[in-house]
């Protein structure tokens, strides 16, 4: 296990919450927290090829959705998810094939969805249930349809936000808190260089990209026809936060952030760093967000060696000094480099042992750029939290993929989305393997 470093976080109260993955209240018939007795829950004989803590088991809930990303669970237990666009095979022209907005229903409670129905066109990672609508991303727009829990159809599509930026990081994920929609607008570049991802290219100074991207913007969730430029910047310095979520305990906004690439040979400027340095840096951040927060991108990155922000090489840094990093907002916790955290979910159910109520699950999509070291991530972890600080994380679901290679079934699997069931279970979306897992607690 690699070393993990913890920094101070901050707290903010926000108004009534409807989050992209905020759980609905658990069923009153659930087992009491921490109870050790066995209970009847659905389990596959092989736990769906996952390795889980003692007392947990899993099923493959669904396997017929294209590139499933983020999910929400309706009050009747239906799972609604948004799929991403994927590239078709050469025989069909090799273009991008859209996925969509799907409804999954397990009517007989056997841990598997009998109904898998596409409700509307859509693609990306953004989804939320709020104000009588299902909101979701659809290419370069955020849209909504009227939705009644229990229905298997949705109303006509309305465009809430249009003109989302093309190029760079375009997950377009969001949460809705009351009447406000908070949208992740990822950066268009890796590190705001004059020539993106080119060795020796200096950083744009000041980075004008921060005026429109690499942060969180707020919009009116009840207003249709907004432009991307109508938003108000809420927080900045966040390269790409594929997860936005809300802690229901204090109604505060959180996100995980993908760190930059390219801190490896060939060096930038006068650096003599090795490829291993870039494999281990920068740390992936868990950010507790307040209005006006600045999490340092692109001027600084979080060094796993120095255990602090240091100035980026494109802005004159040497991997140790931090002259550009003063006053930046500190992460609440950091993870090893390039694990790619794609979703975060605070657990509020009663089906899991009581310790899981004091923290959040995080899904890691896994790395692609840790050469020459092995790829890492490809897991779901649990991060305990105390006073808005992360403590030592622990693996929860592993064996999705081995160092970026096939999992136990010979296929690639990359966790990307999380949602809590009405029965207190945990749903995990795997956008590469095309699976939805359901993890339950049966007791020890």
Secondary structure, 3 states (H helix, E strand, C coil): CCCCCCCCCCCCCCCCCECCCCCCCCCCCCCCCCCCCCCCCCCCCCHHHCEECCCEEEEEEECCCCCEEEEEECCCCCEEEEECCEECCHHHCCCEECCCEEEEECCCCCCCCCEEEEEECCECCCEEEECCEEEEEECCEEEEEECCCCCCCCCCEEEEEECCCCCCCCCCCEEEECCEEEEEECCCCCCCECCCCCCCCCECCCCHHHHCCCEEEEEECCCCCEEHHHCEEEEECCCCCCEEEEECCCCEEEEEECCCCCCCCCCCCCCCCCHHHHHHCCCEEEEEECCCCECCCCCEEEECCCCEEEECHHHCCCCCCCCCCCCCCCCCEEECCCCCEEEEEECCCCCCCHHHHCEEEEEECCCCCCCCCCCCCCEEEEEEEECCEECCCEEEEECCCECCECCCCCCCCCEEEEEECCCCCEEEEECCCCEEEEEEECCC
